[in-house]
Amino acid sequence: MAARPSPTARQRRLMAELNRLRGNSGLSRAEVADRVGITDSTLWRYETGMTRPKPGDVAILLDVYGVHGAEREELIEMAKHARKRGWWHRHRQALKPGFDSYIGLEAGASVVRTFQTVAVPGIMQTEDYARAMIEQTAITSAPDPVDERVLVRMSRQELITRTDDPIHVIAILDEAVLRRQVGGPEIMHGQIQHLLKLAEYPNVTIRVVPFSQGAHPGMDGQFNLLEFPEQADPDLVYLEQAGSGLVPEDPEEVRRYTLIFGSLLGKALEPDESILFMRGLLTNGQQSPS
């Protein structure tokens, strides 16, 4: 079912399948829990992703739902993979709440559509730019695990550059992202060069919304939309906030941000025009080392 090796994505699919199977059975959560010999709160935690069920627990549930054959084997195998930990799990203490889950979902996605108003998307940042962002946006006196957070951002970029089934990235950047002096002219020069290099990949598209477009629907804030390789896995939207990340469960929210992204595509420069725009920033001194 899931083509990409992400435990978080496997857990999301398993959660959806358990909900679907119970719904098809016509049984209430309490009735299923009674037959399995667990509390209905435990079953609720399985179905909402709060707890990752053991493969044996899934097998018992499948008995109740009458699932056999290849589908049963696939779901039990999915439960095994869902209980594994991705590479990002060991860094979770250094990340804002919810962002480790996003990284796991991103790792299982086939397409990332991102709109940014303030900064270059983390998956496209250079090491120097990432370090400057992390250091300059810190608002507390507590020690910040800068090196660890930079490592996470650099590791995520392998999704783009790997030769085996790379992720597709469609990035819409407000012009402000390219003009803001994060870390100074030299770092910005390197960052824009990096964006130009990424744009050469067939799986990467970068579009710029120029200031001349005026107000647009994306001015409420940045967001990421994830699309997955299997049709059974619905798209999701990720909203990053100052202290946490949010993945709204309401499909209407996903639809809303999908429409916003489509509107932004209509206002953005074409890919070749966006490349010329970024090159112009390098050659006219706007983002060049002094």
N, C-alpha and C positions, 0 to 999 in steps of 0.2 A: 504493500500500500504506500508507504512513505519511501521515497527514493533517496533521500539525503540523510546521512547519518547524524541526526541531531536528537539526543534524548528528549529535549524539551518539545520538539515538534512531534515526536512519537507519543509523548504523554498527552499532548493536545488532541491528537487523533484518537488515542485510546479513550480519553474522556468523552469525546463526541460519540464514539461508537457505543460505549456503555450506556450513554443517555438514549441513543437511538434504539438500541435493543430493548431496553426496559420499556420505552414508549410503545414499541411494536408488540410487546408481550401483553399489554393491557394491565399490568400489575402496578400497584403503587410502590413507592420506595419502601414503605413499612412492610408490605407483603413480601417483597423480595428479600429484605433484610431478615425477616422471620424465617423464611425458607433456607437461607444461607447460614443463619446462626450468628449474625452480626447485628449491631445496632443500626438504626436507620441513619444516624449521624455519621457512622463510618461509611456507609454507602454514599451518603451525600458528599463526603470528602473525596471519595473516589471519582464521583461524577463531576465534581467541580475542580479537580486537579489539586486539591489541598493535600492529598496523600497519594503517593504512587503505590497502587496495589501490587502485591506479589503475584507472580505468574499463577501460583496455585489458587489464590483468591479469584483471579480472573477465570480460571478453569471452572471453578464452582459456579460462578455467576453464569457462565456460558451454558452449563448444564441446565440451570433454571430457565434460560432463554431458548433452550433447544438448538443451540448452534453447534454444528458438527462439520467434519471434513476440512477442506482447505481454509475456509474462513476462520474456523476455530484455531487451527494451527498458526495462522497468520496473526491473530489477535494475541495469542499467548506469547508468540515471538516478539510482538510489539511491546508487550508488558515487560519482557526481559530487557529489551533495549531502553525502555523508558526509565528503568531503575538505574541505568548507568549515569555517570557524571561527565559532562563535557569539559573541555580544557578550561572554560571560563569559570567553572564552579569554584576552583581554588582561589579565584580573584574576587569573589563576591563581596568580601568585607571591604574592599577598596572602592566598590561601585555604589552609586546611589540605589536606594531600594527599587526593585523592579527591573533595573537595567540588565542584570544577569539573565533574567528570563527573556528579555528582548533579544539579547545576543544569541541565546539558544534557539529562538524562533527564527532569527535572521539566518542562522547557520543552516536551517532546513528549508529556507525559502528559495524560490527560483528567480524572483524579480523583487527588487527594492525600488520603490518610487519615493524619492525624498524631496521635500521642499524646505529650503533654509533661508531665513531672513537675516541671520546674525553671523553665523560662522560656517565654515566649510564642513560638510558632513564628516563625522568621525571616521567613517570607513574610507575617506579620501584624503585624510590629513597627512602631512609630512611629520616626521618625528619632532622637528624643531617647532613647527606650528602647534602640534598637540601639546608639547611641553609648555609653550608660552600661554596657550589657552588655559591649561589646568592651573598654572601658577598665578596667572593674572586675574582669574575669576574666583579664586579662593576668598571666602568672606569670613572665615573663622581663624582663630589662632591655633587651632588644633593641628598637629602635624598631618600633612596630606601625603598619601603614598603615591607621589608623582610618578616615579619610575614604573610602578606597577600599572598605573592607569594608562601611561603611555604605551607600555607593552601590550595591553589589551587592544588599544586602537590599532597598533601596528599588526597584531595578529589577525584582526578582523579583515585586513586588506587582502589576505590570502584567498578569501572568497572570490575576489575579483581577478586576481592574477594567476590562480591555479589553472593548469592545462586541462584537468579533468572536470568537466561540467561546471564551469564558473558561473557565479551568480550574475544576473543582468541588473545593472544599476542605471536608473534614469533620474538624474539629479537636476532639479530646477533651483537656480541660485538667484536670489535678489542681488541687484548690482552692489548693494551695501556690503555683501559678504566679501566681494573682491576688492573693495576699496578700503575696508576697515584695516588699520595698521596693527594687526596682531603680531607682537614681537618685533615690529619695526620693518623697514623697507626690505632688508636683505632676506628676512624670513618669508615675507610676503612674496618676494620675487621667486624664491624657491618653491613656495606653495603653488603659485600659479603655473610655474613650469611643470610641477607635478600633475596638476589638473590637465594640462595640455597633453602630457604623456599618457595619462589614463584615458583621455578621450580618443587615443589611437586604438584602444582595445575595441574589438567589434561588439563586446558586451557592455560597453559604457557609452551613455549619451549624456552630455552636459548642455543645459539650456540656461541662458541668462535672461532675467526679466529686468530690462533697463529702467532707470529712473523716469525716463520719458513716458512710460506707460501710466504713470500716476498711481492712483489708488487701485488696489486689486483685492480679490477675495482672500488671498493668503496673508493679508496683513495682520490677521488675528494671531498668527504664530506658525512656527515650523511643525512639520509632522512627517512621519514615515508610513508608507503603505507597503505591506508585505503580501506577495502572491506566492502560492505554493504549487509544487509540480502536480499534485493530485487534485482533481476537481472536488473531491469529498472534503478537502481542507479549505474552508472559506478564507478569503482575504481578511487581513486585520490592519488596524491603524494603531500606531504607537505615538503617544503624545508625551514629550519630555518636558518636565517642569523643573523648577530650581532644586527641589529636594527629593524628587522621585520621578518615576516614569509610570505612565498609565496606558493600559490597553482596554479601551471601552468594549464591553461585551455586546452592546446593541448594534445589530447589523445596519440600522439606519445611520449610525455614526460613521461606519465604514463607507456607506453610500455617499454620505455628505462630503467626506473628505476626498472621495474618488471624483466627485463632481467638481470640487474645488481644484483638484490637480488638473483635471481636464481643462478648466477655465484658464489656469495658469499656463498650460501648454499653448493656448491660443494667444496669450500675451507675450510669451517668451520669444527671444530671437531663435531662429533655426539653428541646428547644431553647427553648421559651417559658419554662420554669422557669429555665433557665440565664441567659437574658436578665434575668429578674427578680433572680436572684442577683447578677449583675454590677451591675445598677442599685442594688441594696441596698448594695453596697460603696461606691458613690459617695455615696449619700445618708445613710448612717449614720456617716460619718466614717472608715470603715476605710481608704479610699484617696482621701482628699480633701486638697487643699492646706491647709496650716495658716494 
